[in-house]
Amino acid sequence: MTHTHVAGSIHADATAAGPQWLNRPTDVNELDPALWSASVERVDGGEVSVAGLGVKEIAEEVGTPAYVVDEADFRARAAAFREAFAGWQVYYAGKSFLTRSVARWIREEDLYLDVCSGGELTVALAGGMDPARIGLHGNNKSVDELALALSKGVGRIIVDSLDEIDRIEQLCAANGWRARVMVRVTTGVEAHTHEYIATAHEDQKFGFSITNGQAMVAMVRCHYSEHMDLLGIHSHIGSQIFDTHGFEVAARRTMKLLAQFAAATGTELPELDLGGGFGIAYTHADTPATPDALATSLREIVEHEARGYNIAIPQISIEPGRAISGPTTMALYTVGTVKVVDIDGGQNRVYVSVDGGMSDNIRPALYAAEYSAAVVSRASRAEPVLCRVVGKHCEGGDILVRDVFLPADIAPGDLLAVPASGAYSRAMASNYNMLTKPPVVAVRDGELTTLLRRESLEDLMSLDVGN
Ligand SMILES: *Cc1c(COP(=O)(O)O)cnc(C)c1O
């Protein structure tokens, strides 16, 4: 055993028992189907496969770290939202994970697509998305980004400031374009996981406040603009949300605003977007609703509010990102070192270091996000032992999975996978410590396709043009 002391806050709050929500598994080899994509299974001999392809073969072919997408699972999740919300429009939030192939899957599954930069818009168009089915978000869209969107004819631009309205009008006037816009409003609802706050929580950069009248001012400006068609309003209340109370309050406040706008102008706006943020299972403690359950409850909420304000039910859209991309993908790493460290109270903590880290998944460091993990190259008969999975960066906070039970015989060379890694991981990747960003591969019917190749040192050095 190695006896090394760690410094900093990890040391202070260390408890080798793990958090209360984490159960010691009876079988350390078991894969909880709530966390892994549909085709993932442990086959004879103990190795894990995705869509019929073994993880060892994947690792041999593309190396580790790598992100492995279960393509059929991705398409099935997109289709489940489309079907559950039939009659509504489902915009996949591309910021959660987008490549040309992903944009093609979204097109083939008949969804709409949200982007929030010129870069994401370029990828979406390269994937063959019909511009009319794309929405452009962002609180500070550049003139170039707006011009790209308007010249391509995107279906809607979600406007977020008076400066942006000025810019759109100037671009339209100069080029003879017309903009289809929605006004992003803040409803005073902020939701995260099981809690939501519905006070006047509006101290944030996004949107126009309903409470202080700014939303109405922006709507009136867009409505009477010579260059714009105001489609409606947009509200996004947060992310990783598990219940619909926050949506209920947001729907009430937005429908009330639509009714007030109709009373003031005589126009019932045709569209309302309720945003995304539907939660997924990162660990067994998370219990997300199915798209069907979400759809039933959101439909009831909207119908109820429309009756209450005596307005027609507008065309509604929603914007799931992680709920489509998140559960489809595992991050595949190779274990490099296993170190047992003394912590307070005479206890130990097992640090398992892998060949990626905060550069390919910043969420644990950024949001204290929880994940799970499993050894996937083999089954083990060893006891489950509480471990901390860490990356290879020069940061104490470079943690991938804070607490997880792994087999006590875990050793260098084992492949370790982190499920539910499809959203905001590779999409948020950086080159910290000059690590090259990992590839993303899709597996379907036993066949592997590369969506994003691994970055090379040449790629990195080609940017370094100094002398
Ligand atoms: C991030 C974002 C989403 C998607 O959030 P998820 O948690 O991935 O579902 C949807 N709409 C807007 C406006 C967003 O900013």
The ligand as an SDF file (V2000), in Angstrom:
LIG
                    3D

 15 15  0  0  0  0  0  0  0  0999 V2000
  -28.9690   24.4580  -22.4400 C   0  0  0  0  0  0  0  0  0  0  0  0
  -30.2800   24.7770  -22.9950 C   0  0  0  0  0  0  0  0  0  0  0  0
  -31.1760   23.7550  -23.3150 C   0  0  0  0  0  0  0  0  0  0  0  0
  -30.8930   22.2960  -23.0720 C   0  0  0  0  0  0  0  0  0  0  0  0
  -30.6970   21.9750  -21.7290 O   0  0  0  0  0  0  0  0  0  0  0  0
  -30.6110   20.4230  -21.3200 P   0  0  0  0  0  0  0  0  0  0  0  0
  -30.3850   20.4380  -19.8550 O   0  0  0  0  0  0  0  0  0  0  0  0
  -29.4610   19.8480  -22.0610 O   0  0  0  0  0  0  0  0  0  0  0  0
  -31.9020   19.8080  -21.7390 O   0  0  0  0  0  0  0  0  0  0  0  0
  -32.3750   24.1090  -23.8980 C   0  0  0  0  0  0  0  0  0  0  0  0
  -32.6820   25.4030  -24.1520 N   0  0  0  0  0  0  0  0  0  0  0  0
  -31.8380   26.4090  -23.8390 C   0  0  0  0  0  0  0  0  0  0  0  0
  -32.2360   27.8000  -24.1370 C   0  0  0  0  0  0  0  0  0  0  0  0
  -30.6200   26.1360  -23.2430 C   0  0  0  0  0  0  0  0  0  0  0  0
  -29.7990   27.1450  -22.9350 O   0  0  0  0  0  0  0  0  0  0  0  0
  1  2  1  0
  2  3  1  0
  2 14  2  0
  3  4  1  0
  3 10  2  0
  4  5  1  0
  5  6  1  0
  6  7  2  0
  6  8  1  0
  6  9  1  0
 10 11  1  0
 11 12  2  0
 12 13  1  0
 12 14  1  0
 14 15  1  0
M  END
$$$$
